Amino acid sequence: MSNPLLDFSALPRFDDIRPEHVTPAIRQLIDENRALIAELVADPAPPTWANFVTPMTEEGERLGRAWGIVGHLHSVMDVPEWREAYNAMLPEVSSFYAEVGQNLELFEKYRLLHDSAEYDMLSPARQRIIDHELRDFRLSGAELPDADKPRFKEIQEEQSALAAKFSENLLDATNAHTEWIEDEAELAGLPDDAIAAARAAAERDGKPGWKFTLQMPAYLPVMQYADNRELRARMYRAYATRASEQGRPELDNGPLIGRILALRAEEAKMLGYRNFAEVSLVPKMAETPDEVLAFLRELATKAKPFAERDLAELQAFARTELDLDPLEPWDIGYASEKLRQARYAFSDQEVKQYFPEPKVLEGLFGVIRTLYGVDIVADTAPLWDPDAHFFRIDRDGATLGHFYLDLHARETKRGGAWMDSARSRYVGPRGTQTPVAYLVCNFPGPVGGKPPTFTHDDVLTLFHECGHGLHHLLTQVDDLAVSGIHGVEWDAVELPSQFMENFCWEWDVLCGMTSHVDTGAPLPRELFDKMIAAKNFQSGMQTVRQLEFSMFDLRLHSEVDAAAGPVPIERVMELLDEVRREVAVMIPPPWHRFPHSFSHIFAGGYGAGYYSYKWAEVLSADAFSAFEEAGVGKGTLLDRETGERFWREILAVGGSRAALESFKAFRGREPRVDALLRHNGMVSA
């Protein structure tokens, strides 16, 4: 117990865990797992749930939890010591999981259980777990000839290492660029809080003037508000070429992309599939790459006319009102903000003043309380950073789960926003284990003694991640492998998160979560009405941009020939150009290197799966329309009865049944695309 990573009695001991604990703890847990597996496969008794699945689950969960803590700390505290500790054990962890996935004797045990009389008596959730295990063994190479298994294992290990390196290169390249401004005149147009944050950043470095980085809280205000076109152009180029051959050679992700694609292609071929996209879709709702491509193209056909109209309006406005002709990519955020202000008479900056962090959290927790009858209470636990927080979810006096909240950007923190599992719900021989989640964002922190304020986009992001969190925390499933987000098809996992975003556009929700940072006044109805009028501002452009990413990802993994070895980055860029010619309306400059920072597909589990955001958005918009129907004439969409049904049929069941079955149980029918198009204002009058 002297090693805190080996203490599973309660919550992670973040105040005690050090990088030097990683190697001994993870090695011990791998050894214990190996010993148990040897014992189980040697046992001549027929495998049952009790004598085989339960011990496998419990021993595996200990390793998963400990390594999850290490991965979490690597993401939120990427200092040299933690990076080194994570990377030192990554090959051994990857090797162990690859070895388990290929263990034919284990596979045979699951197959025997599947074919036994006990299988028919198991709950549907447990039958699904066994079915998933058999599928995953096949995808892990269990049925490969023995001569091929070492190579397949090497592929898995190298892919893990490359994904980690891709992420680290991107963070280091993001941190490598700084804009120092010494002439205050160059800050014209920037909001006061962005200027104050840049000044504070310079002061921390002991320098005069203002410091701007490529971290989102610094980068976005420059692109949206800075009158200085040269500054915008410099920042845009630095951001667009991160981790590419145009920067430090050792941080170039280009060779990593080529190698990752080659390894994925080799993996697919060994498993008997034509390409990696086919492998990726096996555990998803969608059946084939062609089906997904047809779905994306259908949406693109509907969205592109709206996107073309959006761009034409923006170009005309920029030319006549801002003297920006031609409109360059680094002008788009700036010109769009000016057009929105001109058309709807408000700015993001004005709205932001009404969303101080404490009030937003109070409002978010209020929505959850109203929909599901649960209370979210501040609680105490060891933390990795004094800026993080910890909460408990209670219902009728019983604790359902806990979550950590880490909201602010730091230089040592991976970019973006995410939810991850710290612990999953499980009912075993020792009783009920409640779930614990991490919710992580990269919002601006407090400046000048005031609480941080959020843009409406930030609020949407927070609700989104909280939707993932609720999916994990409100599960009622007792079996670990399908409780919470586990076992949910990847292209359905975004349903609860995107669903939650819809509430951020409802007056009765927003008015209760706003309070002007200086005056305390709530959001004026007039300003809210302008926000609603502007809700679908440029939604055509935003939609085709998402479709561009999705189509690029899918075609990259289904059409590009990677069988001959690493794919040249030129071929990757050529494909992206092809996709853009089909769906995009604004084409970036030839030096733009988007793939080099596309960590979702190269380091985040979304390879050949980025389409999931759009696929699940159809489900989430349709699910939300049930609340719209229930709210007719009531003045609120926060309908408790519908909320309870959503919890019961979607959140509570996790991965214990197929996502489409859960959706139909909630909605009473198959999903339809109409609600998505309507919510995005893409229905022709």
C-alpha positions as CSV (number, residue, x, y, z in Angstrom):
1,M,0.0,0.0,0.0
2,S,3.0,2.3,0.2
3,N,2.5,2.9,-3.5
4,P,-0.6,5.1,-3.8
5,L,-1.3,3.9,-7.4
6,L,-1.9,0.4,-5.8
7,D,-4.5,1.8,-3.3
8,F,-8.0,1.0,-4.7
9,S,-9.8,1.5,-1.4
10,A,-11.2,4.9,-2.3
11,L,-10.5,7.8,-4.7
12,P,-7.1,8.4,-6.4
13,R,-4.6,9.9,-4.0
14,F,-3.5,12.7,-6.2
15,D,-1.7,14.5,-3.4
16,D,0.6,11.4,-2.9
17,I,1.0,10.0,-6.5
18,R,4.4,10.8,-8.0
19,P,6.0,9.9,-11.4
20,E,8.4,7.4,-9.7
21,H,5.3,5.4,-8.5
22,V,4.3,4.6,-12.1
23,T,6.7,1.9,-13.2
24,P,6.7,-0.3,-10.1
25,A,2.9,-0.1,-9.7
26,I,2.0,-0.8,-13.3
27,R,4.5,-3.6,-13.6
28,Q,3.1,-5.2,-10.5
29,L,-0.4,-5.0,-11.8
30,I,0.6,-6.4,-15.2
31,D,2.3,-9.3,-13.4
32,E,-0.7,-10.0,-11.3
33,N,-3.0,-10.0,-14.4
34,R,-0.6,-12.3,-16.2
35,A,-0.6,-14.7,-13.2
36,L,-4.4,-14.7,-13.0
37,I,-4.8,-15.4,-16.7
38,A,-2.3,-18.3,-16.5
39,E,-4.3,-19.7,-13.6
40,L,-7.7,-19.3,-15.4
41,V,-6.6,-20.9,-18.6
42,A,-5.0,-23.8,-16.8
43,D,-8.2,-24.5,-14.8
44,P,-9.9,-27.6,-16.2
45,A,-13.3,-26.6,-14.9
46,P,-15.8,-25.3,-17.5
47,P,-15.8,-21.5,-17.5
48,T,-18.7,-19.8,-15.8
49,W,-19.5,-16.1,-15.1
50,A,-18.5,-16.6,-11.5
51,N,-15.3,-18.6,-11.9
52,F,-14.0,-16.8,-15.0
53,V,-15.5,-13.5,-16.0
54,T,-15.7,-12.0,-12.5
55,P,-12.0,-12.6,-11.6
56,M,-10.9,-11.4,-15.1
57,T,-13.1,-8.2,-14.7
58,E,-11.8,-7.4,-11.2
59,E,-8.1,-7.9,-11.9
60,G,-8.4,-6.1,-15.2
61,E,-10.2,-3.2,-13.6
62,R,-7.3,-2.5,-11.1
63,L,-4.8,-2.2,-14.0
64,G,-7.2,-0.1,-16.0
65,R,-7.9,2.3,-13.1
66,A,-4.2,2.7,-12.2
67,W,-3.1,3.3,-15.8
68,G,-6.1,5.6,-16.3
69,I,-4.8,7.8,-13.5
70,V,-1.3,7.9,-15.2
71,G,-2.9,8.8,-18.5
72,H,-5.0,11.5,-16.9
73,L,-2.0,13.1,-15.2
74,H,0.0,13.0,-18.5
75,S,-2.9,14.9,-20.1
76,V,-3.5,17.6,-17.4
77,M,0.1,17.9,-16.1
78,D,2.4,17.3,-19.1
79,V,5.6,18.2,-17.4
80,P,8.9,16.3,-18.3
81,E,8.7,14.0,-15.3
82,W,5.1,12.9,-16.0
83,R,5.8,12.6,-19.8
84,E,8.8,10.4,-19.1
85,A,6.9,8.2,-16.6
86,Y,4.0,7.7,-19.0
87,N,6.1,7.0,-22.0
88,A,8.4,4.6,-20.0
89,M,5.5,2.3,-19.3
90,L,3.3,2.8,-22.5
91,P,5.1,0.1,-24.5
92,E,4.7,-2.4,-21.7
93,V,1.0,-1.6,-21.2
94,S,0.4,-1.7,-24.9
95,S,2.3,-5.0,-25.2
96,F,0.3,-6.6,-22.3
97,Y,-3.1,-5.6,-23.8
98,A,-2.0,-6.8,-27.3
99,E,-0.9,-10.1,-25.7
100,V,-4.2,-10.6,-23.9
101,G,-6.1,-9.8,-27.1
102,Q,-4.3,-12.5,-28.9
103,N,-4.5,-15.2,-26.2
104,L,-6.3,-18.0,-27.9
105,E,-6.8,-19.9,-24.7
106,L,-8.7,-16.9,-23.2
107,F,-10.7,-16.6,-26.4
108,E,-11.6,-20.3,-26.2
109,K,-12.8,-19.8,-22.6
110,Y,-15.2,-17.0,-23.7
111,R,-16.3,-19.2,-26.6
112,L,-17.0,-22.2,-24.4
113,L,-19.0,-19.9,-22.1
114,H,-20.9,-18.5,-25.1
115,D,-21.8,-22.0,-26.2
116,S,-22.7,-23.3,-22.7
117,A,-26.2,-23.7,-21.2
118,E,-25.3,-20.9,-18.7
119,Y,-25.2,-18.3,-21.6
120,D,-28.9,-18.7,-22.2
121,M,-29.6,-18.0,-18.5
122,L,-27.5,-14.8,-18.3
123,S,-29.0,-11.3,-18.4
124,P,-29.0,-9.7,-21.9
125,A,-26.3,-7.3,-20.6
126,R,-24.0,-10.2,-19.7
127,Q,-24.7,-12.0,-23.0
128,R,-23.7,-8.7,-24.7
129,I,-20.4,-8.6,-22.8
130,I,-19.5,-12.1,-23.9
131,D,-20.5,-11.3,-27.5
132,H,-18.3,-8.1,-27.3
133,E,-15.4,-10.1,-25.9
134,L,-15.5,-12.6,-28.8
135,R,-15.7,-9.7,-31.3
136,D,-12.8,-7.9,-29.6
137,F,-10.6,-11.0,-29.5
138,R,-11.1,-11.4,-33.2
139,L,-10.2,-7.7,-33.8
140,S,-7.1,-8.1,-31.6
141,G,-5.8,-10.9,-33.7
142,A,-6.6,-13.9,-31.5
143,E,-7.5,-16.0,-34.5
144,L,-4.3,-15.1,-36.5
145,P,-1.8,-17.9,-37.2
146,D,0.8,-18.0,-34.4
147,A,3.5,-16.9,-36.8
148,D,1.7,-13.6,-37.4
149,K,0.9,-12.7,-33.8
150,P,4.2,-11.2,-32.8
151,R,4.0,-8.8,-35.8
152,F,0.4,-7.9,-34.9
153,K,1.5,-7.1,-31.3
154,E,4.3,-4.9,-32.6
155,I,1.8,-3.0,-34.7
156,Q,-0.4,-2.3,-31.6
157,E,2.6,-1.2,-29.5
158,E,4.0,1.1,-32.2
159,Q,0.5,2.7,-32.8
160,S,0.2,3.5,-29.0
161,A,3.7,5.1,-29.0
162,L,3.0,7.1,-32.2
163,A,-0.4,8.4,-30.8
164,A,1.3,9.6,-27.6
165,K,4.1,11.3,-29.6
166,F,1.6,13.0,-32.0
167,S,-0.2,14.5,-28.9
168,E,3.1,15.6,-27.3
169,N,4.4,17.2,-30.5
170,L,1.2,19.1,-30.9
171,L,1.3,20.4,-27.3
172,D,5.0,21.4,-27.6
173,A,4.5,23.0,-31.0
174,T,1.5,25.0,-29.6
175,N,3.6,26.2,-26.7
176,A,6.6,27.0,-29.0
177,H,5.0,30.0,-30.6
178,T,4.7,33.3,-28.8
179,E,3.7,36.8,-30.0
180,W,5.2,39.6,-27.9
181,I,3.4,42.9,-28.4
182,E,5.1,46.1,-27.0
183,D,3.1,48.8,-28.8
184,E,-0.4,49.1,-27.2
185,A,-1.8,50.5,-30.5
186,E,-1.3,46.9,-32.0
187,L,-4.0,45.7,-29.5
188,A,-6.8,47.7,-31.0
189,G,-10.1,45.9,-31.1
190,L,-9.2,43.3,-28.5
191,P,-11.5,42.9,-25.5
192,D,-10.2,44.2,-22.1
193,D,-10.1,40.7,-20.5
194,A,-8.0,39.3,-23.4
195,I,-5.6,42.2,-23.0
196,A,-5.4,41.8,-19.2
197,A,-4.7,38.1,-19.6
198,A,-1.9,38.8,-22.1
199,R,-0.4,41.4,-19.8
200,A,-0.6,38.9,-16.9
201,A,1.1,36.2,-19.0
202,A,4.0,38.7,-19.9
203,E,4.3,39.6,-16.2
204,R,4.6,35.9,-15.2
205,D,7.6,35.8,-17.6
206,G,9.0,39.0,-16.1
207,K,8.7,40.9,-19.4
208,P,7.1,44.1,-20.5
209,G,4.2,44.4,-22.9
210,W,1.7,41.6,-23.8
211,K,2.2,37.9,-24.4
212,F,-0.1,36.0,-26.8
213,T,0.2,32.2,-27.3
214,L,-1.6,29.6,-29.5
215,Q,-3.5,28.3,-26.5
216,M,-7.3,28.8,-27.3
217,P,-8.0,31.5,-24.6
218,A,-5.3,33.7,-26.2
219,Y,-5.6,32.7,-29.8
220,L,-9.3,33.0,-30.4
221,P,-9.8,36.6,-29.2
222,V,-7.0,37.7,-31.6
223,M,-8.6,36.0,-34.6
224,Q,-12.0,37.3,-33.7
225,Y,-11.3,40.9,-32.5
226,A,-7.8,42.1,-33.4
227,D,-8.0,45.0,-35.9
228,N,-4.3,44.3,-36.6
229,R,-4.5,42.2,-39.8
230,E,-0.8,41.4,-39.7
231,L,-1.0,40.0,-36.2
232,R,-4.0,37.9,-37.2
233,A,-2.1,36.6,-40.3
234,R,1.0,35.7,-38.2
235,M,-1.1,33.9,-35.5
236,Y,-3.1,32.1,-38.1
237,R,-0.1,30.8,-39.9
238,A,1.6,29.7,-36.7
239,Y,-1.5,27.9,-35.6
240,A,-2.2,26.3,-39.1
241,T,1.3,25.0,-39.4
242,R,1.8,23.6,-35.9
243,A,3.7,20.3,-35.7
244,S,4.5,20.4,-39.4
245,E,7.7,20.5,-41.5
246,Q,7.4,24.3,-41.4
247,G,8.4,24.4,-37.7
248,R,10.9,22.5,-35.6
249,P,11.9,19.3,-37.4
250,E,11.7,17.2,-34.2
251,L,8.0,18.2,-33.7
252,D,6.9,17.4,-37.3
253,N,3.8,15.1,-37.2
254,G,3.9,14.4,-40.9
255,P,6.1,11.3,-40.8
256,L,4.0,10.0,-37.8
257,I,0.8,10.4,-39.9
258,G,2.3,8.4,-42.7
259,R,3.5,5.7,-40.4
260,I,0.2,5.5,-38.4
261,L,-1.7,5.0,-41.7
262,A,0.6,2.3,-42.8
263,L,0.3,0.4,-39.5
264,R,-3.5,0.7,-39.6
265,A,-3.6,-0.6,-43.1
266,E,-1.3,-3.6,-42.2
267,E,-3.5,-4.3,-39.2
268,A,-6.7,-4.4,-41.3
269,K,-5.1,-6.6,-44.0
270,M,-3.9,-9.1,-41.3
271,L,-7.5,-9.3,-39.9
272,G,-8.9,-9.9,-43.4
273,Y,-10.4,-6.5,-44.0
274,R,-9.8,-4.4,-47.1
275,N,-9.0,-1.2,-45.1
276,F,-8.8,0.3,-41.6
277,A,-12.2,2.0,-42.0
278,E,-13.9,-1.5,-42.2
279,V,-12.1,-2.5,-39.0
280,S,-13.1,0.8,-37.2
281,L,-16.8,0.2,-38.1
282,V,-17.1,-3.3,-36.7
283,P,-18.1,-2.1,-33.2
284,K,-20.0,0.9,-34.4
285,M,-23.7,1.5,-35.4
286,A,-22.8,2.2,-39.1
287,E,-22.3,-1.0,-41.1
288,T,-19.9,0.0,-44.0
289,P,-17.7,2.9,-45.1
290,D,-20.0,3.3,-48.1
291,E,-23.0,3.8,-45.9
292,V,-21.2,6.5,-43.9
293,L,-19.9,8.2,-47.0
294,A,-23.4,8.2,-48.4
295,F,-24.7,9.8,-45.1
296,L,-22.0,12.5,-45.2
297,R,-22.6,13.3,-48.9
298,E,-26.4,13.5,-48.3
299,L,-25.8,16.0,-45.5
300,A,-23.2,17.9,-47.7
301,T,-25.7,18.2,-50.6
302,K,-28.2,19.8,-48.2
303,A,-25.7,22.0,-46.4
304,K,-23.5,23.3,-49.1
305,P,-26.0,25.7,-50.7
306,F,-26.4,27.3,-47.2
307,A,-22.6,27.4,-46.8
308,E,-22.1,29.1,-50.2
309,R,-24.7,31.7,-49.2
310,D,-23.0,32.3,-45.9
311,L,-19.6,32.8,-47.6
312,A,-21.0,35.1,-50.3
313,E,-22.6,37.3,-47.6
314,L,-19.4,37.4,-45.6
315,Q,-17.3,38.3,-48.6
316,A,-19.7,41.1,-49.7
317,F,-19.7,42.5,-46.2
318,A,-15.9,42.3,-45.8
319,R,-15.4,44.0,-49.2
320,T,-17.9,46.9,-48.7
321,E,-17.7,47.5,-44.9
322,L,-14.2,46.4,-43.9
323,D,-12.2,47.0,-47.1
324,L,-11.0,43.4,-46.9
325,D,-10.8,42.2,-50.5
326,P,-10.0,39.4,-51.0
327,L,-11.2,37.9,-47.8
328,E,-8.3,35.8,-46.4
329,P,-8.7,32.8,-44.0
330,W,-7.2,34.9,-41.2
331,D,-10.0,37.5,-41.8
332,I,-12.9,35.0,-41.4
333,G,-13.2,35.0,-37.6
334,Y,-12.8,38.8,-37.5
335,A,-15.1,39.6,-40.4
336,S,-17.7,37.1,-39.1
337,E,-17.8,38.8,-35.7
338,K,-18.2,42.3,-37.4
339,L,-21.0,40.9,-39.6
340,R,-22.7,39.4,-36.6
341,Q,-22.5,42.6,-34.7
342,A,-23.8,44.6,-37.7
343,R,-26.6,42.2,-38.4
344,Y,-27.7,41.3,-34.9
345,A,-26.3,44.2,-32.9
346,F,-24.4,42.2,-30.3
347,S,-21.0,40.6,-29.9
348,D,-19.7,37.5,-28.3
349,Q,-17.8,39.7,-25.9
350,E,-21.0,41.4,-24.7
351,V,-22.7,38.1,-24.1
352,K,-19.6,36.8,-22.3
353,Q,-20.0,39.3,-19.5
354,Y,-23.2,37.6,-18.4
355,F,-21.7,34.2,-18.0
356,P,-19.4,34.2,-14.9
357,E,-18.2,30.7,-14.1
358,P,-19.9,30.3,-10.7
359,K,-23.3,31.3,-12.1
360,V,-22.9,29.0,-15.2
361,L,-22.1,26.0,-12.9
362,E,-25.1,26.8,-10.7
363,G,-27.3,26.9,-13.8
364,L,-25.9,23.7,-15.3
365,F,-26.4,21.8,-12.0
366,G,-29.9,23.3,-11.8
367,V,-30.8,21.8,-15.2
368,I,-29.5,18.4,-14.2
369,R,-31.5,18.6,-10.9
370,T,-34.7,19.5,-12.7
371,L,-34.4,16.8,-15.4
372,Y,-33.2,13.9,-13.2
373,G,-34.0,14.8,-9.6
374,V,-30.4,14.6,-8.5
375,D,-28.4,17.0,-6.4
376,I,-24.8,18.0,-7.2
377,V,-22.9,18.9,-4.1
378,A,-19.3,20.3,-3.7
379,D,-17.2,17.7,-2.1
380,T,-13.5,17.2,-1.1
381,A,-10.9,14.9,-2.5
382,P,-7.2,15.1,-3.3
383,L,-6.6,17.0,-6.5
384,W,-3.8,17.3,-9.1
385,D,-4.0,21.1,-9.3
386,P,-5.5,23.6,-6.8
387,D,-7.6,24.9,-9.7
388,A,-9.6,21.7,-10.0
389,H,-12.8,20.9,-8.1
390,F,-14.6,17.8,-6.9
391,F,-18.4,17.2,-6.8
392,R,-20.8,14.5,-5.6
393,I,-24.1,13.4,-7.2
394,D,-26.8,12.4,-4.7
395,R,-30.4,11.2,-5.1
396,D,-32.8,10.6,-2.2
397,G,-29.8,10.6,0.2
398,A,-27.8,8.0,-1.7
399,T,-24.6,8.9,-3.6
400,L,-24.7,7.9,-7.3
401,G,-21.2,9.0,-8.2
402,H,-18.5,11.8,-8.2
403,F,-16.7,13.9,-10.7
404,Y,-13.7,16.1,-11.0
405,L,-13.9,19.4,-12.8
406,D,-10.8,21.1,-14.3
407,L,-11.9,24.0,-16.4
408,H,-9.0,26.4,-17.1
409,A,-6.2,26.3,-19.7
410,R,-2.6,25.7,-18.6
411,E,0.5,25.4,-20.6
412,T,1.1,21.9,-19.3
413,K,-2.4,20.7,-20.2
414,R,-3.5,19.0,-23.5
415,G,-5.8,21.2,-25.6
416,G,-9.5,20.7,-26.1
417,A,-12.1,19.4,-23.8
418,W,-12.9,15.8,-22.7
419,M,-14.6,13.5,-20.3
420,D,-12.9,10.4,-19.0
421,S,-13.6,7.6,-16.6
422,A,-11.7,7.5,-13.3
423,R,-13.8,4.6,-12.0
424,S,-16.9,2.8,-13.3
425,R,-20.0,1.5,-11.7
426,Y,-19.7,-2.1,-10.8
427,V,-21.6,-4.5,-8.4
428,G,-19.3,-7.3,-7.4
429,P,-18.6,-9.6,-4.5
430,R,-17.5,-6.6,-2.3
431,G,-20.7,-4.6,-3.0
432,T,-21.4,-1.6,-5.2
433,Q,-18.7,0.6,-6.6
434,T,-20.0,4.0,-7.7
435,P,-18.7,5.7,-10.8
436,V,-16.2,8.7,-10.9
437,A,-15.5,10.9,-14.0
438,Y,-13.0,13.5,-15.0
439,L,-14.5,16.6,-16.9
440,V,-11.7,18.7,-18.4
441,C,-11.9,21.9,-20.4
442,N,-9.5,24.7,-21.5
443,F,-11.4,27.9,-20.7
444,P,-9.7,31.2,-19.7
445,G,-8.9,31.4,-16.0
446,P,-9.6,34.4,-13.6
447,V,-7.9,37.7,-14.3
448,G,-7.6,40.7,-12.1
449,G,-9.6,39.3,-9.1
450,K,-12.7,38.7,-11.2
451,P,-14.3,35.3,-11.8
452,P,-13.7,33.9,-15.3
453,T,-16.4,34.6,-17.8
454,F,-17.5,32.2,-20.5
455,T,-18.5,32.8,-24.1
456,H,-21.7,31.1,-25.1
457,D,-19.5,28.6,-27.1
458,D,-17.7,27.8,-23.8
459,V,-21.1,27.2,-22.1
460,L,-22.0,24.8,-25.0
461,T,-18.7,22.9,-24.5
462,L,-19.3,22.6,-20.7
463,F,-22.8,21.2,-21.2
464,H,-21.4,18.8,-23.9
465,E,-18.8,17.3,-21.6
466,C,-21.2,17.2,-18.8
467,G,-23.6,15.2,-21.0
468,H,-20.8,12.6,-21.4
469,G,-20.3,12.7,-17.7
470,L,-24.0,12.0,-17.0
471,H,-23.9,9.1,-19.3
472,H,-21.1,7.7,-17.2
473,L,-22.4,8.7,-13.8
474,L,-26.1,8.0,-14.0
475,T,-25.7,4.4,-15.3
476,Q,-27.8,1.8,-13.5
477,V,-25.9,-1.1,-15.1
478,D,-24.1,-3.4,-12.6
479,D,-21.6,-5.1,-15.0
480,L,-18.4,-3.1,-15.6
481,A,-17.9,-3.8,-19.3
482,V,-21.2,-2.2,-20.3
483,S,-21.8,0.3,-17.5
484,G,-21.7,4.0,-18.2
485,I,-20.0,4.8,-21.5
486,H,-18.4,1.3,-21.7
487,G,-19.6,-0.8,-24.6
488,V,-21.6,2.0,-26.2
489,E,-21.0,2.2,-30.0
490,W,-18.6,5.0,-30.7
491,D,-20.9,6.6,-33.2
492,A,-23.6,6.8,-30.5
493,V,-21.5,7.9,-27.6
494,E,-21.9,11.6,-28.6
495,L,-25.7,11.4,-28.3
496,P,-26.0,12.4,-24.6
497,S,-23.3,15.1,-24.9
498,Q,-24.7,16.8,-28.0
499,F,-28.2,16.4,-26.5
500,M,-27.2,18.6,-23.5
501,E,-26.0,21.4,-25.7
502,N,-29.6,22.1,-26.9
503,F,-30.6,23.4,-23.4
504,C,-28.1,26.2,-23.8
505,W,-30.5,27.8,-26.3
506,E,-33.6,27.8,-24.0
507,W,-34.6,31.1,-22.3
508,D,-35.8,29.5,-19.1
509,V,-32.4,27.8,-18.8
510,L,-30.1,30.7,-19.8
511,C,-31.9,33.4,-17.8
512,G,-31.3,31.4,-14.6
513,M,-27.5,30.9,-15.3
514,T,-26.5,34.5,-16.1
515,S,-25.4,37.4,-13.9
516,H,-23.3,40.3,-15.3
517,V,-19.8,40.0,-14.0
518,D,-19.8,43.7,-12.9
519,T,-23.5,44.6,-12.2
520,G,-25.0,41.2,-11.4
521,A,-27.9,41.8,-13.8
522,P,-29.3,38.8,-15.6
523,L,-29.1,38.4,-19.4
524,P,-31.6,40.8,-21.0
525,R,-34.3,39.1,-23.0
526,E,-33.5,41.5,-25.9
527,L,-29.9,40.2,-26.0
528,F,-31.1,36.6,-25.8
529,D,-33.5,37.2,-28.7
530,K,-30.5,38.5,-30.8
531,M,-28.5,35.3,-29.8
532,I,-31.4,33.2,-31.0
533,A,-31.7,35.1,-34.2
534,A,-28.0,34.6,-34.7
535,K,-28.0,30.9,-33.6
536,N,-27.7,29.6,-37.1
537,F,-25.4,32.3,-38.3
538,Q,-23.0,30.6,-40.7
539,S,-24.3,27.2,-39.7
540,G,-23.9,26.1,-43.3
541,M,-20.2,27.0,-43.2
542,Q,-19.8,25.3,-39.9
543,T,-21.6,22.1,-41.1
544,V,-19.5,21.7,-44.2
545,R,-16.4,22.2,-42.2
546,Q,-17.3,19.3,-39.9
547,L,-18.3,17.2,-43.0
548,E,-14.9,18.0,-44.5
549,F,-13.1,16.6,-41.5
550,S,-15.4,13.5,-41.4
551,M,-15.1,12.8,-45.1
552,F,-11.3,13.3,-45.1
553,D,-10.9,10.9,-42.1
554,L,-13.1,8.2,-43.7
555,R,-11.6,8.4,-47.1
556,L,-8.1,8.5,-45.7
557,H,-8.7,5.2,-44.0
558,S,-10.6,3.5,-46.8
559,E,-9.1,4.8,-50.1
560,V,-5.5,5.8,-49.6
561,D,-3.2,2.8,-50.3
562,A,-1.0,2.4,-47.3
563,A,-0.1,-1.2,-47.9
564,A,3.2,-0.3,-49.5
565,G,4.5,1.5,-46.3
566,P,4.3,5.0,-44.8
567,V,2.0,7.3,-46.7
568,P,3.8,10.4,-48.1
569,I,2.3,13.5,-46.5
570,E,1.8,14.9,-50.0
571,R,-0.7,12.1,-50.7
572,V,-2.5,13.0,-47.5
573,M,-2.7,16.6,-48.5
574,E,-3.9,15.7,-52.0
575,L,-6.8,13.8,-50.6
576,L,-7.7,16.7,-48.3
577,D,-7.7,19.0,-51.3
578,E,-10.0,16.5,-53.2
579,V,-12.4,16.5,-50.2
580,R,-12.4,20.3,-50.0
581,R,-13.2,20.6,-53.7
582,E,-16.2,18.5,-53.0
583,V,-17.6,19.9,-49.8
584,A,-15.7,23.0,-48.6
585,V,-16.6,26.6,-49.6
586,M,-13.5,28.4,-48.1
587,I,-10.2,26.7,-49.2
588,P,-7.2,27.4,-46.9
589,P,-3.8,28.4,-48.3
590,P,-1.6,25.6,-49.7
591,W,0.8,25.8,-46.7
592,H,-2.0,25.0,-44.2
593,R,-1.3,21.7,-42.4
594,F,-4.5,20.7,-40.8
595,P,-3.8,16.9,-40.6
596,H,-0.7,17.6,-38.4
597,S,-3.0,18.8,-35.6
598,F,-5.9,16.5,-36.2
599,S,-5.4,14.7,-32.9
600,H,-8.9,13.3,-32.8
601,I,-8.1,10.7,-35.5
602,F,-4.3,10.3,-35.0
603,A,-4.2,10.3,-31.2
604,G,-7.7,10.2,-29.8
605,G,-9.5,7.1,-30.9
606,Y,-11.6,8.7,-33.7
607,G,-9.6,7.1,-36.6
608,A,-12.2,6.4,-39.3
609,G,-14.8,7.5,-36.8
610,Y,-14.9,11.3,-36.8
611,Y,-18.2,11.1,-38.7
612,S,-19.6,10.0,-35.3
613,Y,-20.2,13.6,-34.3
614,K,-22.6,14.1,-37.2
615,W,-24.1,10.6,-36.9
616,A,-24.9,11.1,-33.2
617,E,-26.1,14.7,-33.9
618,V,-29.0,13.2,-35.8
619,L,-29.8,11.1,-32.8
620,S,-29.3,13.9,-30.3
621,A,-31.4,16.5,-32.2
622,D,-34.2,13.9,-32.6
623,A,-34.0,13.0,-28.9
624,F,-34.2,16.6,-27.9
625,S,-37.3,17.1,-30.1
626,A,-39.1,14.8,-27.6
627,F,-38.5,17.6,-25.0
628,E,-39.7,20.2,-27.4
629,E,-42.9,18.2,-27.9
630,A,-43.4,17.7,-24.2
631,G,-42.8,21.4,-23.5
632,V,-45.5,22.7,-25.8
633,G,-47.7,25.2,-23.8
634,K,-45.6,24.7,-20.6
635,G,-43.1,27.6,-21.0
636,T,-40.2,25.2,-20.4
637,L,-38.6,22.2,-22.0
638,L,-37.2,21.0,-18.7
639,D,-39.8,18.3,-18.5
640,R,-39.2,15.9,-15.6
641,E,-41.2,13.0,-17.0
642,T,-39.3,13.1,-20.3
643,G,-36.1,13.6,-18.4
644,E,-36.8,10.5,-16.3
645,R,-37.5,8.5,-19.5
646,F,-34.3,9.8,-21.2
647,W,-32.4,8.7,-18.1
648,R,-34.1,5.3,-18.0
649,E,-33.8,4.4,-21.7
650,I,-30.5,6.1,-22.7
651,L,-28.3,7.1,-19.8
652,A,-29.1,4.3,-17.3
653,V,-28.6,1.4,-19.8
654,G,-25.1,2.4,-21.0
655,G,-23.7,-0.2,-23.4
656,S,-26.0,-3.0,-22.0
657,R,-28.0,-3.0,-25.2
658,A,-27.6,-1.7,-28.8
659,A,-27.7,2.1,-29.0
660,L,-30.4,2.0,-31.7
661,E,-32.6,-0.1,-29.4
662,S,-32.1,2.4,-26.6
663,F,-33.0,5.3,-29.0
664,K,-36.1,3.6,-30.2
665,A,-37.1,2.7,-26.6
666,F,-36.9,6.4,-25.8
667,R,-38.4,7.9,-29.0
668,G,-40.7,5.1,-30.0
669,R,-39.4,5.0,-33.5
670,E,-36.3,5.1,-35.8
671,P,-34.2,8.3,-35.8
672,R,-35.0,11.0,-38.4
673,V,-32.6,13.7,-39.8
674,D,-35.4,16.4,-39.9
675,A,-34.7,17.7,-36.4
676,L,-31.0,18.2,-37.1
677,L,-31.6,20.2,-40.2
678,R,-34.3,22.3,-38.5
679,H,-32.1,23.0,-35.4
680,N,-29.4,24.2,-37.8
681,G,-31.7,26.4,-39.8
682,M,-31.0,24.4,-42.9
683,V,-34.6,23.8,-44.0
684,S,-35.4,25.6,-47.3
685,A,-38.3,28.1,-46.9
